[in-house]
């Protein structure tokens, strides 16, 4: 029997005892920062569930037909769904299946209530589950109210707060915390990457599994560039320039950084002993009241929610308004 734990990010191994072979739930939510290896964890767990000869989770024989099909990515009882290329929404059609499309899958509802073709169970994985619109979430909720026997649904999300409370109530929730600095240093030492305290917050949301020293340098440069932008928001002309510079690919990263700076400024105002963990910024927020900071933070969060939900925004106008409020 092969131990599949070696395929899982070492930072996640402390969470494996959350799953019990004798009492698996029909619905799970695995949440945590992007880049920690949540998807790999669920795939390895699925392989052990579907293996015909395995009696333990996170183990598989590697020899049975089910194991070989999982390794080749063609297991008919394993279904993986995420947003389509170019889309930021998981639509109901992806879950139901769209027979009008030549390349469409049969959909969760059609396959879930059918007898497994190879294994004794069926596994359904929805990656970036927070991108499901209301209709899609209600669809999954309805299935979980009366789940078919020997079928398991795994939702993976970095933003579980975007899921409906009614759906969350039907799921066993494994919340993976971002590792502390000491654990990250040990983890990266194996990769011969040296990190320090200033890198800690920057690493959140990055792909830690495939992270490299080159990526770290790029990240540090991106932060330095971002900091310079914040110093230059003293005039409308500069704000116009910066809002054009923050393109679609990087705007989310910059908004997250900005929200962390504002949140820590807010906390420090309330508690003089509060020690900021995020990098210090040259952005002067002393003139802003607590109400001002709260409103700015709320605006950033609303923009991030819209971006994650697939709402089309005029980024330049949104950013100009936001930066003007910081001035």
Secondary structure, DSSP 8 states (H G I E B T S, - for coil): -EEGGGGS-GGGGGGGGG--GGG--SEEEEE--TTS-HHHHHHHHHHHHH-SS--STTEE-S-SHHHHHHHHT--TTEEEE---TT-S-B-HHHHH--TTSTT----HHHHHTS--SSSSSEEEEETTGGGB-HHHHHHHHHHHHT--TTEEEEEEES-GGGS-HHHHTTSEEEE-----HHHHHHHHHHTT----GGGHHHHTTS-STT--HHHHHHHHHHHHHHHHHHHTTTSHHHHHHHHHHS-HHHHHHHHHHHHHHHHHHHHHHH-TT----S---S---TTS-HHHHHHHHHHHHHHHHHHHTT----HHHHHHHHHHHH-
